[in-house]
Structures are given as C-alpha cells and as structure tokens.
C-alpha cells in the first residue's frame, strides 16, 4: 500500500514537471539597440543567412530551421513589416542552438534510507549523496542589420533551460512562437524623445 502511494505521488510530480505551460517557462531575454538609429523608417525586411547548431539529424534540423524562419516572418509581419527581398530597409537573421548541460547537487536526506543516485550509486564524489540533472540550454540571438549602413542596429538574446529536449520537439511550433514573441517584444524600439 505504501509503495503504491509513493509511486502515485511520484507519477503526479513527473506529470506536473512535464506539463509546464508556456507562460511558466523561464525564458531570459536581453535586447540592445543603436539609440541613434531611426527605426520608424523601417517598413520592409528580408532574411539574411541564419545559423543553427544542434545535435539533431539533418531532417530534424531542417524542420527546426523552417519553424524558426516561419515564426520570425509571422511575428515581423504581425508588427506590420513586409517581406521584400528586392528593396528591404533591414535584414534580420537568427543564430540558434542548444548545448547539453548537467548540474550536480546534493540530495536532501529523507529519512527513508540511503538515497540512490543512478550515476554515482548511493553516494557521489567524496561520499556525498548527489543527484545529476541534465537539460539542454537553448539559445536564440536575433539581429537586425540596417541595409544602408550595413551595421547591426538591434539584437536580442534569449535563453531557456529545457528539461526534456526530445519531448519539446513535439510542441516545437508553440515553443518557438512563444520564444520568438518574447524575443521580438522590444522590436522596434520606441522612438527617443527629441
């Protein structure tokens, strides 16, 4: 009976952890821009050369690139910008990728016996009980380059820890749209009062 309750409780915790709504995701975004640039003149844009680095198969990487480009276009067009390859005012590009990361932490003593660690057995290095948490650190950098000057005038950098990278591919479009919306929130920057 006790084991069944523990399994049920553990199953509930796992369900809660995997069903994190996009509003609860911890996405960090920092943006910067050239304060001397007149962003009000921007109406048309084109896509530049993008860069994507993942440990996925070429097919999955192509799918991720397609979702990123479609989302970027959709969000820029929702802001009133027009895709115009022949006469753009600015060029937008992305750099994206993810790296596998791991954290090691000390497990609290629960009083139920010696904790078990799948990597180190029951104790970690130096005999300290520990847990290893793996995740992917996803990063996205958006850059807007002025066509006339050829200089970058706005950038945004976003990052997010993804606990279950393979599972996140199932809702890739929704996750990328949310990430793109948060990244583009400050574009174009408000005009500076003169």
VEXKE-283298 format. One record per residue: y, z, x of N, C-alpha, C, CB in turn; residue in one letter. Coordinates in steps of 0.1 Angstrom, whole numbers, plus 2048, in hexadecimal, padded with zeros to 3 digits. Glycine has a CB too. Layout:
<nodes>
YZXYZXYZXYZXa
...
</nodes>
This chain:
<nodes>
7F480080880080080080D80080980080C7F7x
80D80981381880A81C81A7FD824817815825x
8107F78288107EA8308167DF8278037E6836x
8117DF81A8167D58118257D680E80F7D6804x
82A7E380D8387E580B8407E081783B7F3808x
83B7E38238427DF82F8427D083083B7E483Cx
8387C982D8377BA82D8417B58238297B582Ax
8427BB81784B7B680D8597B88118487BE800x
85C7C481786A7C681C86E7BD82886B7D5821x
8647BA8318677B183C8697A383685B7B1846x
86179F82D86379282687179082085878F81Cx
87679B81A88379B81488E79981E8857A780Cx
88C7A082989679F83489679183A8937A983Fx
88B78B83C88A77E84189077483887B77A844x
88E77682B89476D8218A376E82188E770813x
8A877A8228B777C8228BD77582F8BA78B822x
8B677783A8BB7718478BB7628478B3776852x
8B175C8408B174D8418B97478368A274983Fx
8BD74E82C8C57498208D374D8228BF74E813x
8D974B82E8E774E8308F074382A8EA75083Fx
8F874782090173C81A90B73782590874280Ex
91072B82391972582D92672D82E91C717829x
92A73482393673C82493474882D93A740816x
92874D82F92675883792375484691A760832x
92274884992074385692B74885F91E734857x
92874B86C93275087593674487E92D75C87Ex
93F73C87A944730882951734888945724878x
95273389595E73589C96572889F95C73D8AAx
97272789B97A71B89D98771E8A497D71488Fx
98A7178AE9977188B599D70A8B699671E8C3x
9AA7088B39B06FB8B49BD6FD8BC9B36F58A6x
9C26F18C19CE6F18C99D46E38C79CB6F48D8x
9E16E28C89E76D58C69F46D48CE9EA6D28B7x
9F86C78D0A056C48D7A106C68CDA046B58DDx
A186D08D0A236D48C6A2E6CA8C6A286E28CAx
A2F6C18D0A396B78D1A356AA8C9A3D6B48DFx
A296A98C5A2469D8BEA2869E8AFA1569C8C0x
A2B6928AAA2F69189CA2268C894A3A68689Ax
A1B69688EA0E693887A1168C87AA0669F885x
A1D68D875A20687868A1F678868A2F68B863x
A20672874A20663874A1165E874A2665F881x
A086678759FA6628759F565F8669F166D87Bx
9F06538659EB64E8589DD64885A9F4644852x
9DB6418659CE63A8679C863F8749D162A868x
9BA63E8749B364387F9A763A8829AE65287Dx
9A163C88E99463589198B63F898996628899x
97F63D8999766458A09756408AF96864689Ax
97564A8B89736468C69646498CA97C64F8CFx
96164A8D795464C8DB95065B8DA9526478EAx
94665E8D394166B8D093666F8DA93C66D8C2x
93467C8DC92A6818E592268C8DE9306868F2x
91568A8DE90B6938D79006978E190668E8CAx
8FE6A48E48F46A88ED8EB6B28E58FA6AF8F9x
8DF6AE8E38D56B78DD8C76B58E38D46B48CDx
8BE6BE8E08B06BD8E58A76B78DA8AB6CB8E9x
8AD6AE8D28A66A88C78A069A8CA8AF6A78BAx
8986958C28936888C489E67E8C28866848BAx
89D6728C78A86688C58AB6658B68A465B8CCx
8A06668AE8A266389F8AA66F899894662898x
8A767B89C8AE6878978BC68789C8A769489Ax
8BE6848A98CB6838AF8D46798A88CB6818BEx
8CE66D8A58D666389E8DA6688908CD65689Dx
8D166F8898D467587C8DF67F87D8C767B876x
8DF6878878EA6918898F768A88B8E669B894x
8F768089490367889790967288A90066E8A1x
90066C88290466687690A67086C8F865F86Fx
90467C86B90A68686291768B867900692861x
91968D87492669187A931686877924693889x
92E67A87A93866F87893B66E86993266287Dx
93266E86093566D85293D67984D92866C84Ax
93A68585294169084E95069085393A69D853x
95168C86095F68B86696768185E95E687874x
96167585B96866B85396C67084596065E852x
96267683F96567C83197068683195868282Cx
97068F83B97B69983B98869383E9776A4845x
98968A84899668484B99B67C83F99467B857x
99267483999766C82D99B67582198B663829x
99568182099968A8159A769081898F696814x
9AB6908259B86948299C26898279B869A837x
9BE67D8239C76718219C766782D9D467681Fx
9C06698379BF6608429B665483F9BB66784Fx
9BA6488449B263C8429AC63784E9BC63183Cx
99F63484D99862F85999C62085B98862F857x
9A261D8679A861086A9A560E8799B7610867x
99B60687B9966038899A15FA8909895FC889x
9A85F18899B15E888F9BE5EE8929B35DC885x
9C45F788A9D15FC88C9D260B88A9DB5F5883x
9CA6138929CB6218909D76288979BE628896x
9DB6338919E563C8979DF6468A19ED64388Cx
9D264A89E9CC6538A69BD6508A79CE6628A1x
9B66558B19A86548B39A26628B29A564D8C1x
9976638AB9906708AA98266F8B099067589Cx
97F6798B797167A8BE96B6878BC9726758CDx
95E6888BD9586958BE94F6968CA9506978B1x
94D6A28CE9436A68D893B6B18D29496AA8E6x
92E6B08D19266BA8CA9196BC8D19246B68BBx
9136C88CF9066CA8D59026D98D29066C88E4x
8F66DC8D78F16EA8D68E96ED8E28E96EB8C9x
8E96FA8E58E26FF8F08D970B8EB8EB7048FCx
8CD70C8F08C57178EC8CA7238F48B67148EFx
8CB72F8ED8CF73B8F38C67468EF8DE73F8EEx
8C67518F68BE75D8F38C67698F68B075C8FBx
8C47738EE8C97818F08BE78A8F28D37858E5x
8BF7948FB8B579E8FC8BC7AB8F88AF79F90Ax
8B67B38EF8BC7C08EB8B17CA8EA8C37BE8DDx
8B57D78EB8AC7E28EA8A97E48DC8B27EF8F1x
89C7E68D98987E98CB89A7F88C888A7E58C8x
89F7FB8BC8A08098B989280F8B78A980B8ADx
89181C8BA8848238B78848268A88838308BFx
8798228A287882389386F82F88F87281788Dx
86883589985F84089685283C89086684988Cx
84F82F88F84382A88A83982789584581D881x
83C82A8A18348278AC83B81F8B68278208A8x
83581A8C083B8138CB83E8058C58328128D7x
84B8008C784E7F28C28477E88CA85E7F08C4x
8447DD8C483E7D18CA8477C68CC8317CD8C2x
8487C08D88507B58DB8477A98DE85A7B98E7x
84979E8D88407928DA84278D8E88427888D0x
84D78F8EF84F7898FC84A79390785E7868FEx
84E79F90684B7A99118407B390D8577B1914x
83A7B19018307BB8FD8377C68F58277C0908x
8337D28F983A7DD8F18467E28F88307E98F0x
8497DE9058557E290B85A7D79138537EF914x
8677D791686E7CC91D86E7CF92C87C7CA918x
8777C99338787CB94187C7DA9448837C2948x
8767DF94F8797ED9528747F79488887EF955x
86A7F393F8657FC93586D7FF92986180993Cx
8797F89288827FA91C87D7F19118907F7920x
87B7F79058777EF8F98827E58F78757F88EDx
87E7D88F48897CE8F28847C38E888C7C7900x
88E7BB8E488B7B08DB8937A48E18907B38CCx
88D7988DF89378C8E38967848D78897848EDx
8A37808D68A87798CA8AC76B8CF8B47808C3x
8A77618CA8AA7538CE8B274C8C389E74B8D2x
8BB7438C78C373C8BE8C97308C58CF7458B8x
8CF7278BD8D671C8C38E571E8C28D270E8BDx
8EC71C8CC8FB71C8CC90070E8CA9017238D9x
90570B8BE90A6FE8BB9196FE8BD9076FA8ACx
91D6F38C392B6F18C69306E38C292E6F38D5x
93D6E38BD9436D78B99516D78BE9436D58A9x
9556CC8C49636CA8C99686BD8C39646CA8D8x
9736BE8BB97A6B28B69876B08BD97D6B48A6x
9896A38C09956A08C899C6948C099269C8D6x
9AA6968BF9B268B8B99BB6868C59BB6908ADx
9BA6798C79C26738D29CC66A8CC9B966C8DCx
9D966B8D09E36628CC9E16548D29F16678D0x
9E164A8CA9DF63C8CE9EA6378D89DE6328C2x
9F663A8D4A026358DDA0263B8EAA0F6388D6x
A006498EBA0164F8F89F3650900A0665D8F7x
9E964F8F89DB6508FE9D865F9019DA64890Ax
9E06688FD9DD6769009D867E8F49EB67D905x
9CF6888F79CA6908ED9D56998E79BE69A8F2x
9D769A8DA9E26A18D49DD6AD8CB9EA6988CBx
9D06AD8C89CA6B88C09BC6B98C39CC6B58B0x
9B76C68C59A96C98C79A56D58BE9A66CB8D6x
9986D58BB9926E08B49846E28BA9916DE8A4x
9816EF8BD9746F38C296E6FD8B99766F98D1x
9626F98B495A7028AB94D7058B19586FB89Dx
9487118AF93B7168B493571E8A993C71D8C1x
92771E8A99207268A09127298A591E71F892x
90E7358A49007398A78F773589B8FF7488ABx
8ED72D89E8E37298948D67308978E271A893x
8D273988E8C67418908B973988F8C574D886x
8B972F8868AD7278838B17188848A772A875x
8B27138918B77058938AF6FB88B8B67028A1x
8A16FC88B8996F288489B6F287588A6F3888x
89D6FE87089F7008628AD6FA85E89E70E85Ex
8B76FB8678C46F68648C56E78628CE6FB86Ex
8BB6E08688BB6D18668B86CD8578B06CB86Fx
8B26D68508AF6D38418BC6D28398A66DE83Cx
8C66DA83C8D36DA8358DE6D583F8D66E782Fx
8DB6CC8478E46C78528F16C284C8DE6BC85Ax
8F16BA8418FD6B483C9076BF8378FA6AB830x
9016C983090A6D482B90F6DC8369016DD821x
9076DF84090C6E784B9166E08539006EB855x
9156D385691E6CB85D92B6CA8559196BD861x
92A6C88489376C784093F6D48409336C4831x
9386DF84093F6EC8419456EE84E9356F783Ex
93E6EA8599436EB86694F6E28689386E8871x
94E6D68639596CC8659656D185D9546BE860x
9636D685196F6DA8499766E685096A6DF83Bx
96F6EF8569756FA85D97C6F586996B705860x
9766EC87097C6E687D9886DF87A9726DD884x
9896D786F9956CF86C99F6D68639906C2865x
99D6E28619A66EA8589B56E985D9A26F8857x
9B66E986A9C46E98709C96DB8749C46F287Cx
9C26D186F9C76C38729CB6BC8659BC6BB879x
9D66B68659E16B686F9E86C386F9EA6AB86Ex
9EE6C787B9F56D487BA026D28739F96D888Ax
A076DD86EA136DD866A1F6DA870A166EB860x
A286D386BA346CF873A3C6DB877A3D6C486Bx
A416DB883A496E5888A576E4882A4A6E6898x
A5D6EE87DA6B6ED878A756EA884A6F6FA871x
A7E6E2881A886DE88BA956E588AA8A6CF88Bx
</nodes>
